[in-house]
Amino acid sequence: MTAWQSLTVEEAGQRLDKYLASQLEDFSRTAAQKLIVEGLATVNGQAVRASYLVQEGDQIAYLLQAAPSLEPAQGQNIPLDIVYEDADFLVVNKARGMVVHPAAGNWEGTLVNALIYYLGQAYTQGQDPIRPGIVHRLDKDTTGLLLVAKNDRMRRILSQMIKDRQVSRTYQALVWGQPASRTGLISAPLGRDPRDRKKIAVIDRGRPARTHFEQIHSYSKGAELELHLDTGRTHQIRVHLAYINLPVVGDPTYGLAKRDKLGLEGQALHACRLAFQDPRNQQDLVFTADPPQDYLEARERLANMP
């Protein structure tokens, strides 16, 4: 880890990604943004956005890891479950185990690699070479619906809609334990866990995060919840549910290590519904996808527990 102490007046006022790129030899702004997104660059010990404007006296720390050069992602012949497609965007039902875009440790076999093969390499033109068309993400082992832009104009529009909370996202989850009430709101700020930078935790100086839940099935040892997001923080649902002692079944990071995973390879979390207004004609659009078979089997096992 390398740190700078007490930035000067002359250095203040720059975006963090621009500042990092200027300080590190042969380091692009895109690479700096990747460093920030992965939590490997912090300001005063806290994770911030790439757009954060550095201030005089800020303490900036960064960790460089050996990684492939940021060449444009390449297409790979990987099956896709496409729920909807038109000229500007598509909706994909992401499978368990698929990473959304290339990143450290997963430079191939991602949804982006599959999209480039399906749409052609021209799909990447004018877009982020690593995350073309990606406007929101799902964790590797979270299944379900993802909205993907097919051009940079639509990517900007959809990204802004998500930022403005104009895209409704609904999830289903199997959890250990039962909520104190049938419905509720979890409002707790999230940030990088100071004890483990690879994890997210509820911390006082974190970014605001709000998750609504409703119990849709109750079992002797657990429950099935429907969840809606007001914000889209990294690992939000998984961390929020663990925070209120309702860890997601099978969650390898925030779950209960000694609990039965009910046959799952990953967490029982599924993005089941997307709803928004088409920005081109203001028509209401709703897309749904049933949970995968392993989720359904896990639910049956949970329901049959004495």
Residue frames relative to the residue before (quaternion, step in Angstrom):
aa qw qx qy qz dx dy dz
M 1.0000 0.0000 0.0000 0.0000 0.00 0.00 0.00
T 0.1171 -0.7788 0.6140 0.0537 3.58 -0.96 0.90
A 0.0759 -0.8204 0.5664 0.0188 3.60 -0.97 0.79
W 0.2330 -0.7136 0.6380 0.1716 3.51 -1.28 0.56
Q 0.2271 -0.7756 0.5742 0.1309 3.57 -0.92 0.82
S 0.8782 0.0524 -0.0299 0.4745 3.56 -1.15 0.72
L 0.1581 -0.8007 0.5752 0.0545 3.57 0.19 1.28
T 0.4745 -0.6831 0.4813 0.2766 3.54 -1.07 0.72
V 0.6756 -0.4703 0.3737 0.4275 3.55 -1.33 0.26
E 0.6551 0.5336 -0.3158 0.4318 3.59 0.96 -0.85
E 0.6906 0.4751 -0.2785 0.4687 3.59 1.08 -0.69
A 0.5775 0.6243 -0.3675 0.3764 3.59 1.14 -0.55
G 0.7277 0.4481 -0.3206 0.4085 3.56 -1.26 0.52
Q 0.5920 0.5595 -0.3771 0.4409 3.61 1.24 -0.15
R 0.5548 -0.5414 0.5003 0.3858 3.54 -1.28 0.38
L 0.5892 -0.6018 0.4042 0.3567 3.57 -1.06 0.72
D 0.6642 0.5065 -0.3288 0.4407 3.61 0.88 -0.86
K 0.6486 0.5108 -0.3144 0.4685 3.58 1.03 -0.80
Y 0.6441 0.5272 -0.3206 0.4520 3.56 0.99 -0.84
L 0.6565 0.5106 -0.3142 0.4579 3.59 0.91 -0.91
A 0.6573 0.5178 -0.3108 0.4508 3.56 0.91 -0.93
S 0.6727 0.4974 -0.3002 0.4582 3.60 1.04 -0.73
Q 0.6979 0.4882 -0.2694 0.4494 3.57 1.13 -0.59
L 0.7442 0.3863 -0.2018 0.5062 3.58 1.14 -0.62
E 0.4481 -0.7193 0.4697 0.2473 3.54 -0.68 1.11
D 0.8462 0.0628 -0.0862 0.5220 3.58 -0.98 0.94
F 0.5102 0.6172 -0.4226 0.4245 3.57 1.09 0.76
S 0.2873 -0.7932 0.5144 0.1538 3.58 -0.50 1.19
R 0.6367 -0.5210 0.3980 0.4059 3.55 -1.28 0.27
T 0.6064 0.5465 -0.3462 0.4624 3.58 1.11 -0.68
A 0.6484 0.5028 -0.3136 0.4778 3.58 0.99 -0.83
A 0.6279 0.5291 -0.3298 0.4657 3.58 1.05 -0.75
Q 0.6435 0.5153 -0.3200 0.4669 3.58 0.98 -0.83
K 0.6289 0.5304 -0.3282 0.4641 3.58 1.01 -0.78
L 0.6282 0.5418 -0.3202 0.4575 3.56 1.00 -0.85
I 0.6775 0.4961 -0.2804 0.4651 3.57 0.95 -0.95
V 0.6566 0.5245 -0.3113 0.4438 3.60 0.89 -0.96
E 0.7159 0.4434 -0.2506 0.4776 3.59 1.00 -0.82
G 0.5360 -0.6694 0.3841 0.3421 3.59 1.27 0.18
L 0.5058 0.6685 -0.4058 0.3642 3.57 1.25 0.35
A 0.7067 0.2896 -0.2555 0.5928 3.58 1.29 0.24
T 0.0221 -0.8215 0.5681 -0.0449 3.58 -0.75 1.05
V 0.2564 -0.7233 0.6173 0.1732 3.53 -1.33 0.38
N 0.8360 -0.0601 -0.0129 0.5452 3.56 -0.65 1.16
G 0.7158 -0.4813 0.2368 0.4471 3.53 1.07 0.87
Q 0.6797 0.4703 -0.2800 0.4884 3.59 1.29 0.03
A 0.4662 -0.6351 0.5314 0.3114 3.57 -1.16 0.61
V 0.0165 -0.7896 0.6132 -0.0178 3.57 -0.94 0.89
R 0.6121 -0.5420 0.4168 0.3972 3.56 -1.30 0.06
A 0.6361 -0.5241 0.4033 0.3976 3.54 -1.27 0.38
S 0.6692 0.5161 -0.2893 0.4497 3.59 1.14 -0.62
Y 0.4011 0.7192 -0.4808 0.3011 3.61 1.25 -0.06
L 0.3103 -0.7446 0.5654 0.1722 3.58 -0.94 0.96
V 0.3740 -0.7552 0.4946 0.2124 3.56 -0.50 1.21
Q 0.2418 -0.7851 0.5626 0.0931 3.55 -1.09 0.84
E 0.6294 -0.5125 0.4168 0.4092 3.53 -1.23 0.45
G 0.7900 0.2844 -0.2274 0.4932 3.59 -0.85 0.98
D 0.4624 0.6765 -0.4561 0.3470 3.63 1.22 -0.17
Q 0.2511 -0.7311 0.6132 0.1624 3.55 -1.14 0.70
I 0.0798 -0.8196 0.5672 -0.0130 3.54 -0.42 1.26
A 0.0643 -0.7962 0.6016 -0.0017 3.54 -0.80 1.06
Y 0.0056 0.8004 -0.5994 0.0080 3.57 -1.07 0.66
L 0.2016 -0.7507 0.6195 0.1096 3.51 -1.24 0.58
L 0.1906 -0.7859 0.5809 0.0927 3.56 -0.64 1.12
Q 0.0863 -0.7801 0.6191 0.0274 3.52 -0.98 0.93
A 0.5283 -0.6126 0.4741 0.3476 3.53 -1.06 0.68
A 0.1347 0.7902 -0.5842 0.1273 3.56 -0.81 1.00
P 0.6096 -0.5421 0.4058 0.4121 3.60 -1.13 0.40
S 0.5825 -0.5586 0.4385 0.3953 3.56 -1.15 0.47
L 0.5141 -0.6735 0.4421 0.2945 3.55 -1.10 0.70
E 0.0757 0.7868 -0.5995 0.1256 3.53 0.42 1.25
P 0.6301 -0.5350 0.3814 0.4140 3.61 -1.11 0.51
A 0.5278 -0.6258 0.4736 0.3248 3.55 -1.04 0.80
Q 0.3075 -0.7547 0.5571 0.1597 3.56 -1.13 0.69
G 0.5639 -0.6232 0.4343 0.3239 3.54 -1.19 0.59
Q 0.0354 -0.7694 0.6375 0.0209 3.53 -1.18 0.70
N 0.4758 -0.6870 0.4805 0.2659 3.53 -1.03 0.86
I 0.2031 0.7620 -0.5697 0.2315 3.54 0.12 1.40
P 0.4863 -0.6868 0.4442 0.3074 3.63 -0.72 0.98
L 0.1379 -0.7718 0.6178 0.0605 3.54 -1.13 0.80
D 0.2692 -0.7142 0.6209 0.1790 3.54 -1.14 0.73
I 0.0599 -0.8300 0.5543 -0.0170 3.58 -0.06 1.33
V 0.2824 -0.7860 0.5363 0.1216 3.55 -0.61 1.21
Y 0.7894 -0.0468 0.0783 0.6071 3.57 1.08 -0.80
E 0.0611 0.7882 -0.6114 0.0345 3.57 -1.15 0.63
D 0.0772 0.7484 -0.6587 0.0085 3.55 -1.17 0.70
A 0.7927 -0.3463 0.2045 0.4581 3.59 -1.23 -0.23
D 0.7891 0.3688 -0.1620 0.4637 3.61 1.07 -0.66
F 0.8198 -0.0047 0.0030 0.5727 3.59 1.05 -0.51
L 0.1567 -0.7595 0.6176 0.1311 3.52 -1.32 0.19
V 0.2921 -0.7150 0.6071 0.1870 3.52 -1.33 0.37
V 0.1300 -0.8079 0.5746 0.0131 3.55 -0.71 1.16
N 0.2969 -0.7012 0.6178 0.1961 3.55 -1.13 0.73
K 0.2215 -0.8335 0.4956 0.1028 3.57 -0.05 1.33
A 0.4005 -0.7240 0.5183 0.2165 3.55 -0.96 0.93
R 0.6002 -0.5374 0.4459 0.3900 3.56 -1.26 0.39
G 0.7799 0.3429 -0.2513 0.4594 3.58 -1.04 0.76
M 0.6301 0.5308 -0.3407 0.4529 3.60 1.24 -0.18
V 0.3159 -0.7204 0.5913 0.1778 3.56 -0.83 1.07
V 0.5255 -0.6720 0.4192 0.3107 3.59 -0.96 0.82
H 0.8143 -0.0467 0.0537 0.5761 3.62 0.82 -0.91
P 0.6485 -0.5275 0.3580 0.4161 3.61 -1.14 0.46
A 0.1428 0.7475 -0.6370 0.1225 3.54 -1.11 0.83
A 0.7525 -0.3793 0.2672 0.4674 3.55 -1.30 0.13
G 0.8105 0.2242 -0.1907 0.5065 3.57 -0.77 1.07
N 0.7779 0.1812 -0.1093 0.5917 3.59 1.26 -0.28
W 0.1014 0.8373 -0.5275 0.1019 3.56 0.48 1.19
E 0.7628 0.2260 -0.1501 0.5869 3.59 1.27 -0.18
G 0.7511 0.4222 -0.2818 0.4221 3.54 -1.32 0.19
T 0.4927 0.6790 -0.4153 0.3518 3.58 1.22 0.36
L 0.6899 -0.4407 0.3657 0.4429 3.54 -1.33 0.11
V 0.6319 0.5335 -0.3361 0.4507 3.59 0.97 -0.80
N 0.6353 0.5160 -0.3371 0.4653 3.62 0.94 -0.80
A 0.6599 0.5019 -0.3021 0.4704 3.57 1.00 -0.82
L 0.6516 0.5217 -0.3111 0.4543 3.59 0.99 -0.84
I 0.6498 0.5136 -0.3246 0.4567 3.58 0.94 -0.84
Y 0.6346 0.5080 -0.3333 0.4776 3.60 1.00 -0.76
Y 0.6938 0.4940 -0.2736 0.4469 3.57 0.88 -0.97
L 0.7829 0.3468 -0.1620 0.4903 3.59 0.89 -0.96
G 0.5313 -0.6149 0.4201 0.4040 3.58 1.20 -0.38
Q 0.6229 -0.5838 0.3760 0.3603 3.55 -1.11 0.71
A 0.5634 0.6103 -0.3854 0.4021 3.62 1.15 -0.52
Y 0.4910 0.6766 -0.4062 0.3689 3.57 1.27 -0.41
T 0.6965 0.4945 -0.2740 0.4419 3.59 1.06 -0.73
Q 0.4915 0.6948 -0.4323 0.2980 3.62 1.15 -0.37
G 0.8340 0.1655 -0.1595 0.5017 3.53 -0.90 1.02
Q 0.6760 0.4694 -0.2903 0.4884 3.59 1.26 0.08
D 0.6901 -0.4094 0.3794 0.4607 3.53 -1.35 0.11
P 0.4355 -0.7387 0.4415 0.2641 3.63 -0.62 1.04
I 0.7021 0.4495 -0.2582 0.4881 3.57 1.21 -0.48
R 0.8142 0.1850 -0.0654 0.5464 3.60 1.03 -0.78
P 0.0876 0.8332 -0.5439 0.0468 3.64 0.79 0.83
G 0.8558 0.1701 -0.1321 0.4703 3.55 -0.90 0.97
I 0.5518 0.6296 -0.3959 0.3772 3.59 1.22 -0.21
V 0.0812 -0.8212 0.5647 0.0130 3.59 -0.66 1.10
H 0.7669 -0.0237 -0.0441 0.6398 3.59 1.29 -0.19
R 0.3226 -0.7764 0.5216 0.1453 3.56 -1.22 0.41
L 0.1942 -0.7036 0.6593 0.1803 3.49 -1.43 0.20
D 0.5585 -0.5945 0.4489 0.3648 3.57 -1.10 0.64
K 0.7211 -0.4728 0.3005 0.4077 3.55 -1.22 0.54
D 0.8124 0.2636 -0.1272 0.5044 3.58 0.78 -0.99
T 0.4912 0.5769 -0.4684 0.4544 3.56 1.23 0.51
T 0.2599 -0.7834 0.5488 0.1326 3.57 -0.82 0.98
G 0.5799 0.6595 -0.4039 0.2563 3.54 -1.32 0.10
L 0.8112 -0.3886 0.2297 0.3717 3.48 -1.44 -0.16
L 0.0224 -0.7663 0.6414 -0.0304 3.50 -1.04 1.01
L 0.2964 -0.7342 0.5905 0.1564 3.54 -1.00 0.94
V 0.0335 -0.8152 0.5767 -0.0406 3.58 -0.74 1.09
A 0.3318 -0.7385 0.5545 0.1923 3.58 -0.86 0.99
K 0.3456 -0.7521 0.5281 0.1898 3.57 -1.11 0.72
N 0.7686 0.1527 -0.1315 0.6072 3.58 1.29 0.03
D 0.6498 -0.5679 0.3351 0.3780 3.55 -1.19 0.51
R 0.5898 0.5676 -0.3763 0.4339 3.61 1.07 -0.62
M 0.6996 0.4465 -0.2726 0.4867 3.58 0.86 -0.92
R 0.5863 0.5674 -0.3755 0.4396 3.59 1.09 -0.60
R 0.6634 0.4973 -0.3088 0.4661 3.59 0.93 -0.88
I 0.6532 0.5201 -0.3144 0.4516 3.58 0.96 -0.88
L 0.7078 0.4610 -0.2686 0.4631 3.58 0.80 -1.03
S 0.6150 0.5451 -0.3457 0.4530 3.59 1.03 -0.73
Q 0.6653 0.4896 -0.3023 0.4757 3.57 0.97 -0.83
M 0.6236 0.5391 -0.3387 0.4536 3.58 1.03 -0.75
I 0.6517 0.4927 -0.3155 0.4826 3.58 0.97 -0.79
K 0.6380 0.5246 -0.3205 0.4637 3.57 0.97 -0.84
D 0.7245 0.4185 -0.2255 0.4991 3.58 1.04 -0.82
R 0.4637 -0.7153 0.4122 0.3215 3.60 1.32 0.23
Q 0.4008 0.7148 -0.4722 0.3247 3.55 1.03 0.83
V 0.6500 0.4236 -0.3166 0.5458 3.57 1.31 0.16
S 0.2453 -0.7833 0.5587 0.1190 3.57 -0.58 1.18
R 0.0690 -0.8037 0.5909 -0.0075 3.57 -0.78 1.08
T 0.0684 -0.8071 0.5863 -0.0086 3.56 -0.71 1.12
Y 0.1276 -0.7967 0.5902 0.0263 3.55 -1.02 0.93
Q 0.2249 -0.7072 0.6437 0.1868 3.52 -1.38 0.32
A 0.0188 0.8023 -0.5960 0.0276 3.57 -1.04 0.76
L 0.2844 -0.6931 0.6321 0.1978 3.51 -1.23 0.63
V 0.0426 -0.8165 0.5755 -0.0170 3.58 -0.81 1.00
W 0.4425 -0.6232 0.5655 0.3100 3.51 -1.33 0.39
G 0.7608 0.2896 -0.2501 0.5242 3.56 -0.83 0.99
Q 0.3347 -0.7314 0.5614 0.1946 3.54 -1.34 0.15
P 0.5157 -0.6558 0.4447 0.3259 3.59 -0.97 0.79
A 0.5950 -0.5888 0.4167 0.3544 3.56 -1.20 0.56
S 0.7766 0.1238 -0.0755 0.6131 3.58 1.21 -0.53
R 0.6345 -0.5661 0.3639 0.3802 3.56 -1.15 0.55
T 0.7810 0.1296 -0.0758 0.6062 3.58 1.08 -0.68
G 0.1254 0.8057 -0.5732 0.0807 3.55 -1.18 0.42
L 0.3132 -0.7094 0.5999 0.1969 3.51 -1.39 0.15
I 0.1728 -0.7471 0.6346 0.0963 3.54 -0.91 0.99
S 0.0350 0.7871 -0.6116 0.0715 3.57 -0.53 1.20
A 0.2951 0.7432 -0.5349 0.2729 3.57 -0.19 1.30
P 0.4501 -0.7204 0.4576 0.2629 3.62 -0.73 1.03
L 0.2007 -0.8008 0.5596 0.0730 3.56 -1.01 0.88
G 0.1299 0.7677 -0.6210 0.0904 3.54 -1.16 0.71
R 0.7054 -0.4214 0.3319 0.4634 3.55 -1.28 -0.02
D 0.4793 -0.6611 0.4989 0.2903 3.55 -0.96 0.93
P 0.4068 -0.7408 0.4701 0.2545 3.65 -0.55 1.06
R 0.6715 0.4857 -0.2966 0.4746 3.59 1.23 -0.39
D 0.7811 0.0733 -0.0293 0.6194 3.58 1.24 -0.40
R 0.2979 -0.8147 0.4735 0.1527 3.57 -0.12 1.31
K 0.6092 0.5521 -0.3637 0.4380 3.61 1.21 -0.22
K 0.6954 0.4422 -0.2591 0.5037 3.57 1.28 -0.26
I 0.3507 -0.6716 0.6045 0.2460 3.51 -1.40 0.30
A 0.0253 -0.8019 0.5969 -0.0048 3.57 -1.08 0.70
V 0.5244 -0.5599 0.5180 0.3785 3.54 -1.33 0.22
I 0.1050 0.7906 -0.5913 0.1193 3.58 -0.60 1.18
D 0.6323 -0.5835 0.3595 0.3612 3.56 -1.08 0.75
R 0.7676 0.3535 -0.1872 0.5007 3.61 0.94 -0.85
G 0.3969 0.7356 -0.4642 0.2931 3.57 1.21 0.42
R 0.6144 -0.5342 0.4269 0.3937 3.53 -1.35 0.01
P 0.5826 -0.6014 0.4028 0.3697 3.62 -0.96 0.78
A 0.0392 0.7873 -0.6123 0.0598 3.57 -1.01 0.85
R 0.0349 -0.8055 0.5901 -0.0417 3.57 -0.89 1.03
T 0.0161 -0.7884 0.6131 -0.0473 3.54 -0.85 1.11
H 0.2081 -0.7618 0.6035 0.1105 3.59 -0.81 1.04
F 0.0374 -0.8044 0.5922 0.0293 3.60 -1.01 0.72
E 0.0656 -0.7505 0.6552 0.0561 3.51 -1.35 0.49
Q 0.3720 -0.7153 0.5442 0.2319 3.56 -0.88 0.92
I 0.1291 -0.8158 0.5614 0.0501 3.57 -0.72 1.07
H 0.7719 0.0569 -0.0836 0.6277 3.59 1.28 -0.30
S 0.1748 -0.7747 0.6012 0.0890 3.55 -1.09 0.76
Y 0.0598 -0.7929 0.6064 0.0020 3.57 -0.92 0.95
S 0.6935 -0.4951 0.3131 0.4193 3.58 -1.20 0.30
K 0.7952 0.2807 -0.1342 0.5204 3.58 1.00 -0.80
G 0.8227 0.0787 -0.0154 0.5628 3.58 1.19 -0.21
A 0.3188 -0.7307 0.5727 0.1909 3.53 -1.28 -0.38
E 0.2958 -0.6810 0.6203 0.2531 3.51 -1.38 0.17
L 0.1443 -0.8043 0.5757 0.0294 3.54 -0.85 1.06
E 0.2422 -0.6853 0.6573 0.1991 3.49 -1.36 0.45
L 0.0930 -0.8304 0.5493 -0.0089 3.57 -0.81 1.02
H 0.1227 -0.7692 0.6245 0.0565 3.54 -1.16 0.76
L 0.2971 -0.7803 0.5313 0.1436 3.55 -0.94 0.89
D 0.2571 -0.7110 0.6300 0.1776 3.54 -1.11 0.79
T 0.7638 0.1741 -0.0885 0.6152 3.55 1.22 -0.62
G 0.3012 -0.7703 0.5369 0.1665 3.57 -1.21 0.33
R 0.1099 0.8217 -0.5475 0.1142 3.58 0.66 1.10
T 0.6449 -0.5159 0.3989 0.3985 3.54 -1.24 0.46
H 0.8609 0.0183 -0.0618 0.5047 3.58 -0.92 1.04
Q 0.2092 0.8503 -0.4745 0.0905 3.60 1.25 0.32
I 0.7058 0.4603 -0.2864 0.4560 3.59 0.66 -1.07
R 0.6727 0.5175 -0.3049 0.4321 3.57 0.83 -0.96
V 0.6928 0.4627 -0.2776 0.4784 3.58 0.92 -0.89
H 0.6537 0.5187 -0.3197 0.4488 3.58 0.92 -0.87
L 0.6768 0.4816 -0.3055 0.4654 3.60 0.90 -0.85
A 0.6326 0.5082 -0.3353 0.4786 3.60 1.01 -0.73
Y 0.6187 0.5747 -0.3292 0.4226 3.58 1.08 -0.79
I 0.7465 0.3278 -0.2080 0.5403 3.61 1.07 -0.68
N 0.5641 -0.6614 0.3483 0.3508 3.56 1.22 0.66
L 0.5589 0.5252 -0.4303 0.4761 3.54 1.00 0.95
P 0.0212 -0.8493 0.5273 0.0141 3.62 0.64 1.05
V 0.5211 -0.6430 0.4682 0.3095 3.54 -1.08 0.80
V 0.5339 -0.6277 0.4678 0.3195 3.57 -0.95 0.91
G 0.8442 0.1978 -0.1556 0.4732 3.56 -0.94 0.95
D 0.4491 0.6953 -0.4633 0.3166 3.62 1.23 -0.04
P 0.3042 -0.7990 0.4892 0.1724 3.62 -0.46 1.16
T 0.7152 0.4575 -0.2459 0.4677 3.60 1.20 -0.42
Y 0.8196 0.1904 -0.0670 0.5362 3.57 0.86 -0.98
G 0.5461 0.6450 -0.3807 0.3753 3.56 1.28 0.01
L 0.6056 -0.5221 0.4433 0.4052 3.54 -1.33 -0.29
A 0.4207 -0.7698 0.4215 0.2298 3.54 -0.31 1.32
K 0.7491 0.4096 -0.2220 0.4710 3.59 0.95 -0.82
R 0.5265 0.6297 -0.4216 0.3854 3.60 1.20 -0.01
D 0.6043 -0.5506 0.4458 0.3645 3.54 -1.23 0.59
K 0.3274 -0.7569 0.5337 0.1871 3.59 -0.84 0.96
L 0.3817 -0.7722 0.4377 0.2576 3.56 1.37 0.11
G 0.7205 -0.4753 0.2382 0.4451 3.55 1.05 0.81
L 0.5546 0.6392 -0.3763 0.3772 3.59 1.28 0.00
E 0.2408 -0.7066 0.6436 0.1689 3.53 -1.24 0.62
G 0.7747 0.1503 -0.1258 0.6012 3.56 0.40 1.24
Q 0.6923 -0.5247 0.3246 0.3742 3.54 -1.32 0.25
A 0.4623 -0.6653 0.5230 0.2649 3.54 -1.23 0.69
L 0.3859 0.6937 -0.4955 0.3527 3.55 0.48 1.26
H 0.0090 0.8226 -0.5612 0.0905 3.56 -0.66 1.16
A 0.3166 -0.7245 0.5843 0.1827 3.58 -0.89 0.99
C 0.1061 -0.8798 0.4632 0.0074 3.55 0.00 1.34
R 0.8231 0.1350 -0.0418 0.5500 3.62 1.14 -0.46
L 0.0539 -0.7487 0.6603 0.0227 3.53 -1.16 0.84
A 0.0601 0.7940 -0.6024 0.0558 3.57 -0.90 0.90
F 0.2135 0.7576 -0.5947 0.1635 3.55 -0.95 0.91
Q 0.5038 -0.6245 0.5016 0.3233 3.52 -1.32 0.19
D 0.4855 -0.6696 0.4791 0.2939 3.56 -0.79 1.06
P 0.3878 -0.7591 0.4677 0.2338 3.63 -0.53 1.09
R 0.6372 0.5514 -0.3289 0.4263 3.60 1.21 -0.34
N 0.8338 0.0916 -0.0223 0.5439 3.60 1.03 -0.68
Q 0.4655 -0.7272 0.3962 0.3122 3.58 1.35 0.20
Q 0.3976 0.6943 -0.5003 0.3309 3.59 1.13 0.50
D 0.4671 -0.6679 0.5031 0.2873 3.56 -1.08 0.75
L 0.0913 -0.7924 0.6030 0.0154 3.56 -0.86 1.02
V 0.0057 -0.7826 0.6219 -0.0266 3.57 -0.97 0.92
F 0.0325 -0.7889 0.6135 -0.0136 3.58 -0.85 1.01
T 0.0588 -0.8011 0.5956 0.0032 3.56 -0.99 0.87
A 0.0324 -0.7756 0.6299 0.0240 3.54 -1.27 0.48
D 0.4250 -0.6966 0.5183 0.2557 3.58 -0.88 0.95
P 0.5869 -0.5610 0.4335 0.3909 3.62 -1.15 0.49
P 0.5716 -0.6026 0.4269 0.3576 3.59 -1.15 0.52
Q 0.7179 -0.4771 0.2996 0.4090 3.54 -1.26 0.36
D 0.6646 0.5067 -0.3369 0.4336 3.63 0.87 -0.79
Y 0.6024 0.5335 -0.3517 0.4783 3.60 1.14 -0.59
L 0.6639 0.5090 -0.3051 0.4551 3.58 0.89 -0.93
E 0.6568 0.5003 -0.3070 0.4732 3.57 1.02 -0.79
A 0.6318 0.5219 -0.3254 0.4717 3.59 1.06 -0.75
R 0.6309 0.5301 -0.3238 0.4648 3.57 1.04 -0.79
E 0.6451 0.5141 -0.3193 0.4665 3.57 0.99 -0.80
R 0.6485 0.5070 -0.3196 0.4694 3.59 0.99 -0.79
L 0.6410 0.5183 -0.3175 0.4687 3.57 1.02 -0.82
A 0.6622 0.5219 -0.2989 0.4469 3.58 0.95 -0.90
N 0.7230 0.4443 -0.2399 0.4716 3.59 1.10 -0.71
M 0.4607 0.6711 -0.4667 0.3457 3.59 1.21 0.07
P 0.4581 -0.6975 0.4729 0.2828 3.62 -0.89 0.89
